[in-house]
Amino acid sequence: MSSSSPHAPLLHGSLPPEGADLPWGGPAAGRVSHAARLPGAAVDAPGPHTETTLGQPAEMTLGVMGGGQLGRMFVHAAQRLGYFTAVLDPDHLSPAGRVSHHHIQTAYTDPQGLHQLARHCVAVTTEFENVPASALEELARSVSVSPSHSAVAIAQDRAEEKAHFAGCGVPVAPYAVIENPAQLASVGADLFPGILKTTRMGYDGKGQVRVADRAALEAAWDALRNVPCVLEKMLPLQLECSVIVARGADGTCVHLPVQRNLHRDGILAVTEVYEGNLPPALVERAQAAAKSIANNLHYVGVLCVEFFVLDPSSPAAQALGGLVVNEMAPRPHNSGHYSIDACDVSQFELQVRTLANLPLTQPRQHSPAIMLNLLGDLWPGVAQGGAATGTPPWDAVLALPGTFLHLYGKAQASKGRKMGHLTVTGVSVEQVRATALQAAALLGIAAF
């Protein structure tokens, strides 16, 4: 890789000088095979190291592109298994960078920063899908990267994503790609009412506009600056669900239980996971579809696939089979956070295992669980448009049995910003639901 960046990336953590010898051995070549062992077994007899590292052997260091809360929880999972971690993110206060052994503070496309990350890690992953695929491709020239840049590139483009789903035989909502005025004019009346979505950079409801007719569609496309979009027909929904799968380099594929999700204002609000939360036949179809999507991508890593469950009485349900795929995320997902506290293997440990070539075992859920997303709106003063003047009543929430509070270490609360999550577990679904509703009432979260 070239080092043409005019500004050297800021590095938090120890960086020996180029060519320095370190007091441990173990060649950095054959990185993936080295990563197939836990760190305690990864260091060979003492001797000169052939490659500069961040103060730890490269074969014991896992890297992540992105410093948000997903990266933070990945870092925690990697550290629990004994790995060192390096985060590349431009924000000096990034949640993951603040807990990682090392934080390379630079732009995602900075050649010098990418060179440092590749040189000092045995393998690299990403914690959000909008990391430039070109940066992952560049990293892959020097270090093992999963998921692949090609898989991430498909997930970054709704049109490419839908084409992939169709190729897997998984139903999607009727749609049309709009990239130019001719395609706009050719949209059929059967797609109204619909939702116009930008093909790129859309998440948590951003870049989406509901349109009732052709005039509204034209106005919405203008409002979105005529960028490439997908128009999806609105379907009568019963609920939404998601499936998280982890696929290893050898093709082994495991999955978490199917999550039942409630969104508010385009942002995940509540996830419920327990036996019987969805009909068994639907669960099997969703899991099979998610695995098909992963297998056809030759995917390595953790992948979340989100689905719409259609109103069974609607003609659309009869035509499409009742279950359509919405989108995929090439990373751990908000709806899988409950797995930290309610499963024997979390989605983040699965991410570490796929990255490090460790065995994948089928996760087991040991408790019913409900997860509540904690947005910045819950902080006093924020919902009114100002700065936070205090904190939510955590003491009262934590007094409830079976509650697990996870805060992401973000410096400032703002409306719609994901600040943390609360997972509630218990011996029965009834107990978990009652406790979760109590917690929601204490926090000012609407009942569900």
C-alpha positions in Angstrom: 0.0 0.0 0.0 1.2 3.5 -0.6 1.6 6.1 2.1 0.6 9.1 0.2 -1.6 10.7 2.8 -0.4 14.3 3.6 -1.3 13.8 7.2 -0.1 10.9 9.3 -3.0 9.2 11.2 -3.2 9.8 14.9 -2.4 6.5 16.7 -3.5 6.0 20.3 -1.4 3.1 21.7 2.3 2.1 21.5 3.9 1.9 18.0 7.5 0.7 17.9 9.7 2.3 15.3 9.9 0.7 11.8 12.0 -2.4 11.9 12.1 -2.7 15.6 12.6 -6.1 17.2 10.1 -7.2 19.7 10.6 -9.6 22.6 8.2 -12.3 21.2 8.3 -14.5 18.3 5.9 -16.1 15.8 6.0 -15.1 12.1 3.2 -12.9 10.9 3.0 -14.8 7.7 0.3 -17.4 7.4 -2.0 -15.1 9.3 -5.3 -16.9 9.0 -3.8 -20.2 10.1 -2.3 -18.4 13.1 -5.7 -17.0 13.9 -7.2 -20.5 14.1 -5.9 -20.7 17.6 -6.7 -18.8 20.7 -4.2 -16.2 21.6 -2.7 -18.1 24.5 -1.4 -20.7 22.0 -0.5 -18.2 19.3 2.9 -17.1 20.4 6.0 -19.2 19.5 9.3 -19.3 21.3 10.9 -15.9 21.9 12.8 -14.5 19.0 12.9 -11.5 16.7 9.6 -10.5 15.1 9.7 -10.0 11.4 7.1 -7.2 11.4 6.5 -4.1 13.4 3.3 -4.3 15.5 1.4 -2.0 17.8 3.1 -3.4 20.8 1.6 -6.9 20.5 2.2 -9.7 18.0 0.1 -9.3 14.8 -1.1 -12.9 15.1 -2.8 -11.9 18.4 -4.4 -8.6 17.1 -7.8 -8.3 15.4 -8.8 -5.1 13.6 -12.1 -3.4 13.0 -13.0 -0.7 10.5 -15.4 1.6 12.4 -15.6 2.8 15.9 -19.3 2.8 16.8 -21.1 0.7 19.4 -21.0 -2.4 17.3 -17.3 -2.1 17.1 -17.2 -1.5 20.9 -19.0 -4.7 21.6 -16.9 -6.6 19.1 -13.8 -5.3 20.9 -15.1 -6.5 24.3 -15.8 -10.0 22.9 -12.3 -10.2 21.3 -10.6 -9.0 24.5 -12.6 -11.6 26.5 -11.0 -14.3 24.3 -7.6 -12.8 24.9 -7.1 -10.9 21.6 -5.6 -7.5 21.3 -7.6 -5.1 19.1 -7.0 -2.2 16.8 -9.8 0.2 15.6 -9.6 2.5 12.6 -12.1 5.4 13.0 -11.8 9.2 12.4 -13.5 10.2 15.6 -11.2 10.5 18.6 -14.2 9.9 20.9 -15.5 6.8 19.1 -17.0 4.3 21.4 -14.9 1.4 20.1 -11.7 3.4 19.9 -12.0 4.4 23.6 -12.0 0.7 24.8 -9.6 -0.8 22.1 -6.0 -1.4 22.8 -5.2 0.8 19.8 -7.1 3.5 17.9 -5.9 4.6 14.5 -7.6 7.9 14.1 -7.9 8.7 10.5 -10.3 8.6 7.5 -11.4 5.2 6.3 -9.8 5.7 2.9 -6.4 7.0 4.2 -3.7 4.8 2.6 -1.3 5.3 5.5 -4.0 4.4 8.1 -5.0 1.3 6.1 -1.4 0.3 5.8 -1.0 0.5 9.6 -4.1 -1.5 10.3 -3.2 -4.2 7.8 0.4 -4.5 9.0 -0.5 -4.8 12.7 -3.5 -7.3 12.5 -3.9 -10.9 11.6 -7.5 -10.2 10.3 -9.8 -7.2 9.9 -13.6 -6.9 9.9 -16.1 -4.0 9.7 -18.7 -2.8 12.2 -20.9 -0.9 9.8 -21.8 -1.3 6.1 -21.0 2.2 5.0 -17.2 1.7 5.3 -16.0 2.2 1.7 -15.8 -1.2 0.0 -12.7 0.1 -1.8 -11.0 0.5 1.6 -11.8 -3.2 2.4 -10.5 -4.2 -1.0 -7.3 -2.4 -0.4 -6.9 -4.0 3.0 -7.5 -7.4 1.5 -4.3 -7.1 -0.5 -2.3 -7.4 2.7 -4.5 -9.0 5.4 -7.4 -11.3 5.8 -10.7 -9.3 5.6 -14.2 -10.6 6.3 -16.8 -10.0 5.2 -15.3 -9.5 1.7 -15.4 -6.1 0.0 -17.7 -7.6 -2.7 -20.3 -8.8 -0.1 -20.2 -5.4 1.6 -20.5 -3.6 -1.8 -23.7 -5.5 -2.5 -25.2 -4.6 0.9 -24.3 -1.0 0.2 -26.5 -0.8 -2.8 -30.3 -1.6 -2.5 -30.6 -2.4 -6.2 -27.7 -4.8 -6.1 -29.0 -6.2 -2.9 -32.4 -7.0 -4.3 -30.9 -8.6 -7.3 -28.9 -10.9 -5.1 -32.0 -11.8 -3.1 -33.9 -12.6 -6.3 -31.0 -14.8 -7.4 -31.3 -16.7 -4.1 -35.0 -17.3 -4.8 -36.0 -15.2 -1.8 -39.2 -13.1 -2.3 -38.9 -9.3 -2.2 -41.5 -6.6 -2.4 -42.3 -5.5 -5.9 -39.9 -2.7 -6.8 -38.4 -0.5 -9.6 -34.9 1.0 -9.9 -34.9 4.7 -10.6 -31.6 6.1 -11.8 -32.8 8.5 -14.6 -35.9 10.3 -15.8 -36.8 7.6 -18.2 -36.9 5.0 -15.5 -38.9 7.4 -13.3 -41.5 7.9 -16.1 -41.8 4.1 -16.7 -42.8 3.3 -13.1 -46.0 1.3 -13.1 -49.1 2.4 -11.2 -49.2 -1.0 -9.4 -46.2 0.2 -7.3 -48.2 2.9 -5.5 -48.5 3.6 -2.7 -44.8 2.9 -2.2 -41.6 3.9 -0.4 -38.8 5.7 -2.3 -35.4 4.7 -0.9 -32.0 5.9 -1.9 -29.9 3.0 -3.1 -27.0 4.0 -0.9 -26.2 5.4 2.6 -29.7 4.8 4.0 -30.2 3.4 7.5 -32.6 3.9 10.5 -35.2 5.3 8.2 -32.9 7.9 6.6 -33.1 8.4 2.8 -36.7 7.1 2.6 -39.9 8.9 1.5 -43.4 7.5 1.3 -45.2 8.3 -1.9 -48.9 7.9 -2.7 -48.8 8.6 -6.5 -46.7 9.6 -9.4 -46.7 13.3 -8.5 -45.5 12.5 -5.0 -42.8 10.2 -6.5 -41.5 12.9 -8.8 -41.4 15.4 -5.9 -39.7 13.0 -3.6 -37.0 12.1 -6.2 -36.3 15.8 -6.6 -36.1 16.2 -2.8 -33.5 13.4 -2.8 -31.5 15.3 -5.4 -32.2 12.7 -8.1 -29.8 10.2 -6.7 -30.3 6.5 -7.7 -33.3 5.1 -5.8 -35.5 2.1 -5.4 -39.2 2.4 -5.3 -40.8 -0.4 -3.2 -44.5 -1.2 -3.2 -45.9 -0.8 0.3 -47.2 -4.1 1.6 -49.7 -4.9 4.4 -47.4 -5.9 7.3 -48.2 -8.0 10.3 -44.8 -7.6 11.9 -41.1 -7.5 11.2 -38.4 -10.0 12.1 -34.7 -10.6 11.6 -32.3 -13.5 11.5 -28.6 -13.3 12.4 -26.3 -15.9 10.9 -22.6 -16.5 11.2 -20.8 -18.3 8.4 -17.2 -19.5 8.6 -14.6 -19.8 5.9 -15.3 -23.5 5.7 -18.9 -23.0 5.0 -20.2 -23.8 8.5 -23.3 -21.7 9.1 -25.0 -21.2 12.5 -27.8 -18.8 13.5 -29.4 -17.0 16.4 -33.1 -17.5 17.2 -35.4 -15.4 15.0 -35.9 -12.0 16.5 -39.3 -10.2 16.4 -38.8 -6.5 16.0 -40.8 -3.3 16.5 -39.6 -0.1 14.8 -40.7 3.4 15.6 -39.8 6.3 13.3 -37.7 3.9 11.3 -35.5 3.0 14.2 -35.6 -0.3 16.0 -37.3 0.1 19.4 -38.0 -3.3 20.8 -36.8 -6.8 20.1 -38.5 -9.9 21.6 -36.9 -13.3 21.4 -38.5 -16.4 23.0 -39.9 -19.7 21.8 -43.2 -19.3 20.1 -42.8 -15.6 19.3 -43.3 -16.6 15.6 -45.0 -19.6 14.0 -42.5 -22.5 13.6 -43.0 -22.7 9.8 -42.2 -19.0 9.5 -39.1 -19.4 11.6 -37.8 -22.2 9.5 -38.4 -20.2 6.3 -36.7 -17.1 7.6 -33.6 -19.1 8.8 -33.4 -21.0 5.5 -33.6 -17.8 3.5 -30.9 -16.0 5.6 -28.6 -19.0 5.2 -29.2 -19.1 1.4 -28.4 -15.4 1.1 -25.1 -15.9 3.1 -24.1 -19.1 1.2 -24.7 -17.5 -2.2 -22.4 -14.6 -1.2 -19.8 -17.1 0.0 -20.0 -14.9 3.0 -17.6 -15.0 6.0 -18.7 -13.2 9.1 -21.9 -12.2 10.9 -24.8 -11.3 8.7 -28.3 -10.0 9.6 -31.2 -10.4 7.3 -34.4 -8.4 8.0 -37.8 -9.6 6.9 -41.4 -8.3 6.6 -44.1 -10.7 7.7 -47.2 -9.9 5.6 -50.8 -9.8 6.8 -51.9 -13.4 6.1 -55.3 -12.2 4.9 -53.9 -10.0 2.2 -53.6 -10.9 -1.5 -49.9 -9.9 -1.3 -49.3 -12.6 1.3 -50.9 -15.2 -1.0 -48.8 -14.0 -3.9 -45.5 -13.7 -2.1 -45.8 -16.5 0.4 -46.2 -14.3 3.5 -42.6 -13.5 4.1 -40.4 -11.1 2.1 -36.8 -10.0 2.7 -36.3 -6.3 3.4 -32.6 -5.8 3.6 -29.3 -7.2 4.9 -26.6 -5.8 7.1 -23.1 -7.3 6.7 -22.3 -7.1 10.4 -23.8 -7.7 13.9 -27.2 -6.0 14.3 -29.1 -4.0 16.9 -31.7 -6.8 17.0 -29.1 -9.3 18.2 -27.8 -7.4 21.2 -29.9 -9.5 23.5 -27.6 -12.4 22.7 -24.9 -11.0 25.0 -27.0 -11.7 28.1 -29.5 -14.4 26.9 -27.4 -16.8 24.8 -24.3 -18.9 25.5 -22.6 -17.4 22.4 -23.3 -13.7 21.5 -23.4 -12.3 18.0 -20.1 -10.5 18.8 -18.3 -13.6 19.8 -19.6 -15.2 16.6 -18.0 -12.3 14.8 -14.7 -12.9 16.6 -14.9 -16.6 15.9 -15.5 -16.2 12.1 -12.7 -13.6 11.9 -10.2 -15.8 13.8 -11.2 -19.2 12.2 -12.4 -20.5 15.6 -15.0 -23.2 15.7 -18.6 -22.1 15.2 -21.2 -23.7 17.6 -24.9 -23.3 17.3 -25.9 -20.6 19.9 -28.3 -21.7 22.6 -30.7 -19.2 24.2 -31.0 -19.9 27.9 -33.6 -17.3 28.8 -36.5 -15.5 27.1 -35.4 -11.9 26.3 -36.7 -8.5 25.4 -34.4 -5.7 24.4 -35.2 -2.0 24.6 -33.2 0.5 22.5 -32.1 3.5 24.5 -32.1 6.6 22.4 -30.9 10.0 23.3 -34.5 11.2 23.6 -34.6 9.5 27.0 -32.1 11.9 28.5 -33.8 14.9 30.3 -33.8 18.0 28.1 -33.0 16.2 24.8 -36.5 15.4 23.6 -37.2 19.2 24.0 -34.4 20.0 21.6 -31.8 21.0 24.1 -28.7 19.5 25.6 -29.0 16.7 28.2 -29.6 18.1 31.7 -29.3 14.8 33.5 -29.5 11.0 33.0 -32.4 8.6 32.9 -33.3 6.8 36.2 -30.8 3.9 35.9 -31.0 3.1 39.6 -34.7 2.4 39.4 -34.3 0.3 36.2 -31.4 -1.7 37.6 -33.5 -2.5 40.7 -35.7 -4.6 38.5 -34.8 -8.3 38.4 -33.1 -9.7 35.3 -32.1 -6.3 33.8 -28.8 -5.8 31.9 -27.9 -2.2 31.1 -25.4 -1.5 28.2 -24.3 2.1 27.6 -22.1 2.8 24.7 -19.9 5.6 26.1 -21.0 8.2 23.7 -20.0 11.7 24.7 -23.3 13.5 23.9 -27.0 12.4 23.8 -29.1 13.7 20.9 -32.5 12.9 19.5 -32.6 9.5 17.7 -29.0 8.7 18.7 -28.5 5.1 20.0 -27.0 5.6 23.4 -27.4 2.1 24.7 -29.7 -0.8 25.2 -31.4 -2.7 28.0 -31.9 -6.4 27.9 -34.5 -8.1 30.2 -34.3 -11.8 31.0 -36.2 -14.1 33.3 -37.6 -17.6 33.8 -40.8 -17.0 31.8 -42.0 -14.9 28.9 -44.7 -13.4 31.2 -42.1 -12.4 33.8 -39.8 -10.9 31.1 -42.6 -8.9 29.5 -43.9 -7.6 32.8 -40.4 -6.4 33.8 -39.6 -4.9 30.4 -42.9 -2.9 30.5 -42.0 -1.7 34.0 -38.6 -0.6 32.7 -40.1 1.1 29.7 -42.5 3.0 31.9 -39.7 4.2 34.2 -37.7 5.4 31.1 -40.6 7.0 29.3 -40.6 4.5 26.5 -44.0 3.7 25.0 -45.6 0.4 25.8 -45.4 -2.4 23.3 
